[in-house]
């Protein structure tokens, strides 16, 4: 069973995840999503640093919380080493208004 811990970008949390034997971390991305919505593209920097640090600790990197079709591309282009992203909630919420087929094509 693969173990992934949901954490912030704090290096101490990343180190703790590695020390207890987690396989991956999932970065809590709400702060990025909120800042991105206000036009702050630099909000991705702490996540890029955290992902690189986690990779160096031997951890896989996932991301999720408030990521959506608008902010995911910028995140993916700027954050190294991440393997999976959790955007299912955002996709289904958008699909309620626009339909699933149209939502997943964007």
N, C-alpha and C positions, 0 to 999 in steps of 0.2 A: 504494500500500500504506500503510495506517495503522500508525503505530508507537506502541506503548504501552510505557512502562517501569514495572516493578514496583518501587516505592519506599516509604519510610517517610513520615511526616508532616513530616520535616525540611525547612524552607524552602530550605536550600542545595541539597538534592537536587531539589526542585521547580524551582528556578531553573536548575540544570544541565540538567534535562530540557528546559526551554524553550530554553535556549541552544544545545543540540545539534540542535534542530529536531524533537523528538518531537511527535506529535500529541496524545497523551494520556499520563496516568499511571494506574497502578493502585495504589491505596493498600493497603499490607500491613496487614490488619485483625486479625491474630491477637491483638495486645495488647488491642484493643477487645473481641473475643469472650471472651477469658479474664476480663477485668474485668467484663464484662456478666454472665457466668455466676456471679460472686461478688456480684452485686447493685449494682455500681458503674455507675450510669447516666450519670455524668459522664464516663466514659471516652470518650464520643463527641466531646467538645469538641475535642480536638486534630485529629480527622478533619474536623470542620466547618470549623475554621480553615484546615487544609491545602487542603481543597477550594475554599474561597473564594479562597485565595491562588493556587492553580493556575489557577482560572478567570481571575483578574486577570492572570496571565502568558500567557493565551491557550491554555491547555491544557484538553482535555477530561478528565474525571475518571471513572475506573472504580474499583471496590473489590473486594477478594476475599482470602480465606484465613480459614477457620474461620467464615465467615458461614453462618447456617442459618435455618430457619423460626422459631426462637425469638428471635434477636437482629436479624434483618434489618429488621423493621418499625421498631424504635426507631432504627436507623441511618438508614434512608431518611427518616424524619420529621425528623431532626435534621441531616443533612448535605446542604448545598445543592449543586446543579450536577452531581451524579453521574449518569452516563448509563447505565452498565452495571454489573452485579454478577456475580461468579463464585461461584455456590453449587452448581454441578453435582455436585461430589464429595459434598457434604453430602446433597443430595437422593437421589443414588443409594445412598449408604450407608444412609440411613434407609429407602429403598424396599426394601432387602433384608429388612427386618424387617416393615414395614407394608404393602408393596405400592406400586407406583408411583402408581396412581390416587389412593389415599388420601393419599399423601405430597404430591402436588402440589396437592391441594385445601386443605391447611392453610395 
